[in-house]
Amino acid sequence: MDGVRPLYAYDLLLNGFTADLTARQAEEMARTPGVVSLSTPQSFIVASSPTA
């Protein structure tokens, strides 16, 4: 797709890539044949609790 440059590529457990997309690019990508899904960035905080 024009103007999209992958930041990371995945091919062991998943087949995909990471890219910064505008809303318009994401809409166009979602309509591209072969694209199964798009997802937004997610952050996770790992917290631990004391064990007795």
VOMARZA-63947 format. One record per atom (N, C-alpha, C, O): residue in one letter; atom name; x negated, y negated, z. Coordinates in Angstrom, 2 decimals, always signed. Layout:
<rs>
+----+----+---------+---------+---------+
! aa ! at !       x !       y !       z !
+----+----+---------+---------+---------+
!  A ! CA !       X !       Y !       Z !
...
+----+----+---------+---------+---------+
</rs>
This chain:
<rs>
+----+----+---------+---------+---------+
! aa ! at !       x !       y !       z !
+----+----+---------+---------+---------+
!  M !  N !   -0.85 !   +1.16 !   +0.00 !
!  M ! CA !   +0.00 !   +0.00 !   +0.00 !
!  M !  C !   -0.90 !   -1.23 !   +0.00 !
!  M !  O !   -1.90 !   -1.25 !   +0.71 !
!  D !  N !   -0.56 !   -2.23 !   -0.77 !
!  D ! CA !   -1.37 !   -3.43 !   -0.87 !
!  D !  C !   -1.50 !   -4.14 !   +0.47 !
!  D !  O !   -0.51 !   -4.31 !   +1.19 !
!  G !  N !   -2.70 !   -4.54 !   +0.80 !
!  G ! CA !   -2.94 !   -5.33 !   +2.00 !
!  G !  C !   -3.05 !   -4.55 !   +3.29 !
!  G !  O !   -3.21 !   -5.15 !   +4.35 !
!  V !  N !   -2.96 !   -3.22 !   +3.24 !
!  V ! CA !   -3.04 !   -2.40 !   +4.45 !
!  V !  C !   -4.38 !   -1.70 !   +4.46 !
!  V !  O !   -4.75 !   -1.00 !   +3.52 !
!  R !  N !   -5.11 !   -1.91 !   +5.55 !
!  R ! CA !   -6.40 !   -1.25 !   +5.71 !
!  R !  C !   -6.36 !   -0.41 !   +6.99 !
!  R !  O !   -6.21 !   -0.97 !   +8.08 !
!  P !  N !   -6.48 !   +0.90 !   +6.88 !
!  P ! CA !   -6.45 !   +1.75 !   +8.08 !
!  P !  C !   -7.55 !   +1.38 !   +9.07 !
!  P !  O !   -8.68 !   +1.10 !   +8.67 !
!  L !  N !   -7.21 !   +1.37 !  +10.36 !
!  L ! CA !   -8.20 !   +1.14 !  +11.41 !
!  L !  C !   -8.81 !   +2.46 !  +11.86 !
!  L !  O !  -10.02 !   +2.54 !  +12.11 !
!  Y !  N !   -7.98 !   +3.50 !  +11.96 !
!  Y ! CA !   -8.41 !   +4.84 !  +12.33 !
!  Y !  C !   -7.61 !   +5.84 !  +11.51 !
!  Y !  O !   -6.48 !   +5.56 !  +11.12 !
!  A !  N !   -8.20 !   +6.99 !  +11.23 !
!  A ! CA !   -7.50 !   +8.05 !  +10.51 !
!  A !  C !   -7.50 !   +9.30 !  +11.38 !
!  A !  O !   -8.45 !   +9.57 !  +12.10 !
!  Y !  N !   -6.41 !  +10.07 !  +11.30 !
!  Y ! CA !   -6.24 !  +11.27 !  +12.10 !
!  Y !  C !   -5.94 !  +12.44 !  +11.18 !
!  Y !  O !   -5.15 !  +12.32 !  +10.25 !
!  D !  N !   -6.58 !  +13.59 !  +11.44 !
!  D ! CA !   -6.29 !  +14.74 !  +10.59 !
!  D !  C !   -6.46 !  +16.09 !  +11.30 !
!  D !  O !   -6.36 !  +17.13 !  +10.64 !
!  L !  N !   -6.71 !  +16.11 !  +12.60 !
!  L ! CA !   -6.84 !  +17.39 !  +13.30 !
!  L !  C !   -5.50 !  +17.87 !  +13.84 !
!  L !  O !   -5.03 !  +18.94 !  +13.45 !
!  L !  N !   -4.89 !  +17.10 !  +14.72 !
!  L ! CA !   -3.59 !  +17.48 !  +15.28 !
!  L !  C !   -2.44 !  +16.77 !  +14.58 !
!  L !  O !   -1.33 !  +17.30 !  +14.50 !
!  L !  N !   -2.72 !  +15.61 !  +14.08 !
!  L ! CA !   -1.73 !  +14.80 !  +13.36 !
!  L !  C !   -2.31 !  +14.43 !  +12.01 !
!  L !  O !   -3.52 !  +14.45 !  +11.83 !
!  N !  N !   -1.47 !  +14.08 !  +11.09 !
!  N ! CA !   -1.91 !  +13.58 !   +9.81 !
!  N !  C !   -1.39 !  +12.16 !   +9.70 !
!  N !  O !   -0.20 !  +11.96 !   +9.45 !
!  G !  N !   -2.26 !  +11.19 !   +9.89 !
!  G ! CA !   -1.79 !   +9.81 !   +9.84 !
!  G !  C !   -2.93 !   +8.82 !  +10.00 !
!  G !  O !   -4.11 !   +9.17 !   +9.89 !
!  F !  N !   -2.56 !   +7.58 !  +10.26 !
!  F ! CA !   -3.56 !   +6.54 !  +10.46 !
!  F !  C !   -2.99 !   +5.43 !  +11.32 !
!  F !  O !   -1.78 !   +5.35 !  +11.54 !
!  T !  N !   -3.87 !   +4.57 !  +11.79 !
!  T ! CA !   -3.50 !   +3.40 !  +12.57 !
!  T !  C !   -3.81 !   +2.16 !  +11.73 !
!  T !  O !   -4.87 !   +2.08 !  +11.12 !
!  A !  N !   -2.89 !   +1.21 !  +11.70 !
!  A ! CA !   -3.10 !   -0.03 !  +10.96 !
!  A !  C !   -2.28 !   -1.14 !  +11.61 !
!  A !  O !   -1.23 !   -0.89 !  +12.19 !
!  D !  N !   -2.76 !   -2.36 !  +11.49 !
!  D ! CA !   -1.98 !   -3.53 !  +11.91 !
!  D !  C !   -1.12 !   -3.93 !  +10.73 !
!  D !  O !   -1.63 !   -4.28 !   +9.67 !
!  L !  N !   +0.21 !   -3.89 !  +10.90 !
!  L ! CA !   +1.13 !   -4.21 !   +9.83 !
!  L !  C !   +2.03 !   -5.38 !  +10.23 !
!  L !  O !   +2.38 !   -5.54 !  +11.39 !
!  T !  N !   +2.39 !   -6.17 !   +9.25 !
!  T ! CA !   +3.41 !   -7.18 !   +9.46 !
!  T !  C !   +4.76 !   -6.45 !   +9.46 !
!  T !  O !   +4.84 !   -5.28 !   +9.08 !
!  A !  N !   +5.80 !   -7.13 !   +9.88 !
!  A ! CA !   +7.13 !   -6.53 !   +9.86 !
!  A !  C !   +7.51 !   -6.13 !   +8.44 !
!  A !  O !   +8.10 !   -5.06 !   +8.23 !
!  R !  N !   +7.19 !   -6.96 !   +7.48 !
!  R ! CA !   +7.52 !   -6.65 !   +6.08 !
!  R !  C !   +6.75 !   -5.42 !   +5.60 !
!  R !  O !   +7.33 !   -4.57 !   +4.92 !
!  Q !  N !   +5.47 !   -5.33 !   +5.94 !
!  Q ! CA !   +4.68 !   -4.16 !   +5.54 !
!  Q !  C !   +5.23 !   -2.88 !   +6.20 !
!  Q !  O !   +5.28 !   -1.83 !   +5.56 !
!  A !  N !   +5.63 !   -2.99 !   +7.45 !
!  A ! CA !   +6.18 !   -1.82 !   +8.15 !
!  A !  C !   +7.48 !   -1.35 !   +7.49 !
!  A !  O !   +7.71 !   -0.15 !   +7.35 !
!  E !  N !   +8.32 !   -2.29 !   +7.09 !
!  E ! CA !   +9.56 !   -1.94 !   +6.41 !
!  E !  C !   +9.27 !   -1.26 !   +5.08 !
!  E !  O !   +9.92 !   -0.27 !   +4.73 !
!  E !  N !   +8.30 !   -1.78 !   +4.34 !
!  E ! CA !   +7.93 !   -1.18 !   +3.06 !
!  E !  C !   +7.33 !   +0.21 !   +3.28 !
!  E !  O !   +7.63 !   +1.14 !   +2.54 !
!  M !  N !   +6.48 !   +0.34 !   +4.28 !
!  M ! CA !   +5.85 !   +1.63 !   +4.58 !
!  M !  C !   +6.91 !   +2.65 !   +4.96 !
!  M !  O !   +6.81 !   +3.81 !   +4.55 !
!  A !  N !   +7.91 !   +2.25 !   +5.73 !
!  A ! CA !   +8.97 !   +3.17 !   +6.16 !
!  A !  C !   +9.76 !   +3.71 !   +4.97 !
!  A !  O !  +10.30 !   +4.82 !   +5.04 !
!  R !  N !   +9.84 !   +2.95 !   +3.89 !
!  R ! CA !  +10.58 !   +3.39 !   +2.70 !
!  R !  C !   +9.70 !   +4.19 !   +1.74 !
!  R !  O !  +10.21 !   +4.68 !   +0.72 !
!  T !  N !   +8.43 !   +4.33 !   +2.03 !
!  T ! CA !   +7.50 !   +5.03 !   +1.15 !
!  T !  C !   +7.74 !   +6.54 !   +1.22 !
!  T !  O !   +7.77 !   +7.11 !   +2.32 !
!  P !  N !   +7.91 !   +7.21 !   +0.08 !
!  P ! CA !   +8.10 !   +8.66 !   +0.09 !
!  P !  C !   +6.93 !   +9.35 !   +0.79 !
!  P !  O !   +5.77 !   +9.00 !   +0.57 !
!  G !  N !   +7.25 !  +10.32 !   +1.62 !
!  G ! CA !   +6.22 !  +11.06 !   +2.35 !
!  G !  C !   +5.94 !  +10.53 !   +3.73 !
!  G !  O !   +5.33 !  +11.22 !   +4.55 !
!  V !  N !   +6.37 !   +9.31 !   +4.02 !
!  V ! CA !   +6.18 !   +8.76 !   +5.37 !
!  V !  C !   +7.28 !   +9.32 !   +6.26 !
!  V !  O !   +8.47 !   +9.13 !   +5.99 !
!  V !  N !   +6.87 !  +10.01 !   +7.31 !
!  V ! CA !   +7.83 !  +10.65 !   +8.22 !
!  V !  C !   +8.27 !   +9.68 !   +9.30 !
!  V !  O !   +9.46 !   +9.61 !   +9.62 !
!  S !  N !   +7.33 !   +8.92 !   +9.87 !
!  S ! CA !   +7.71 !   +8.00 !  +10.93 !
!  S !  C !   +6.66 !   +6.92 !  +11.13 !
!  S !  O !   +5.50 !   +7.08 !  +10.73 !
!  L !  N !   +7.08 !   +5.84 !  +11.74 !
!  L ! CA !   +6.20 !   +4.75 !  +12.16 !
!  L !  C !   +6.44 !   +4.56 !  +13.65 !
!  L !  O !   +7.54 !   +4.80 !  +14.15 !
!  S !  N !   +5.42 !   +4.13 !  +14.37 !
!  S ! CA !   +5.61 !   +3.85 !  +15.79 !
!  S !  C !   +4.86 !   +2.59 !  +16.17 !
!  S !  O !   +3.87 !   +2.22 !  +15.54 !
!  T !  N !   +5.33 !   +1.95 !  +17.20 !
!  T ! CA !   +4.69 !   +0.74 !  +17.70 !
!  T !  C !   +3.62 !   +1.13 !  +18.71 !
!  T !  O !   +3.65 !   +2.22 !  +19.27 !
!  P !  N !   +2.68 !   +0.23 !  +18.96 !
!  P ! CA !   +1.63 !   +0.53 !  +19.93 !
!  P !  C !   +2.21 !   +0.85 !  +21.31 !
!  P !  O !   +3.21 !   +0.26 !  +21.72 !
!  Q !  N !   +1.58 !   +1.77 !  +21.98 !
!  Q ! CA !   +2.01 !   +2.14 !  +23.32 !
!  Q !  C !   +0.81 !   +2.12 !  +24.25 !
!  Q !  O !   -0.28 !   +2.57 !  +23.88 !
!  S !  N !   +1.01 !   +1.61 !  +25.43 !
!  S ! CA !   -0.05 !   +1.60 !  +26.44 !
!  S !  C !   +0.40 !   +2.44 !  +27.62 !
!  S !  O !   +1.58 !   +2.44 !  +27.99 !
!  F !  N !   -0.53 !   +3.14 !  +28.20 !
!  F ! CA !   -0.24 !   +3.97 !  +29.35 !
!  F !  C !   -1.18 !   +3.61 !  +30.48 !
!  F !  O !   -2.37 !   +3.38 !  +30.25 !
!  I !  N !   -0.66 !   +3.55 !  +31.69 !
!  I ! CA !   -1.47 !   +3.28 !  +32.87 !
!  I !  C !   -1.54 !   +4.57 !  +33.65 !
!  I !  O !   -0.52 !   +5.16 !  +34.02 !
!  V !  N !   -2.77 !   +5.01 !  +33.89 !
!  V ! CA !   -2.96 !   +6.23 !  +34.67 !
!  V !  C !   -3.14 !   +5.84 !  +36.12 !
!  V !  O !   -4.05 !   +5.08 !  +36.46 !
!  A !  N !   -2.28 !   +6.34 !  +36.95 !
!  A ! CA !   -2.33 !   +6.03 !  +38.38 !
!  A !  C !   -2.52 !   +7.32 !  +39.15 !
!  A !  O !   -2.01 !   +8.37 !  +38.77 !
!  S !  N !   -3.26 !   +7.22 !  +40.22 !
!  S ! CA !   -3.43 !   +8.39 !  +41.07 !
!  S !  C !   -2.90 !   +8.05 !  +42.45 !
!  S !  O !   -2.84 !   +6.89 !  +42.85 !
!  S !  N !   -2.51 !   +9.09 !  +43.15 !
!  S ! CA !   -2.05 !   +8.89 !  +44.53 !
!  S !  C !   -2.95 !   +9.71 !  +45.44 !
!  S !  O !   -3.47 !  +10.75 !  +45.03 !
!  P !  N !   -3.12 !   +9.25 !  +46.65 !
!  P ! CA !   -3.98 !   +9.99 !  +47.57 !
!  P !  C !   -3.41 !  +11.37 !  +47.85 !
!  P !  O !   -2.20 !  +11.55 !  +47.96 !
!  T !  N !   -4.28 !  +12.34 !  +47.95 !
!  T ! CA !   -3.86 !  +13.69 !  +48.29 !
!  T !  C !   -4.28 !  +13.98 !  +49.74 !
!  T !  O !   -5.30 !  +13.48 !  +50.22 !
!  A !  N !   -3.49 !  +14.77 !  +50.40 !
!  A ! CA !   -3.80 !  +15.08 !  +51.80 !
!  A !  C !   -4.52 !  +16.39 !  +51.92 !
!  A !  O !   -4.86 !  +16.80 !  +53.03 !
+----+----+---------+---------+---------+
</rs>
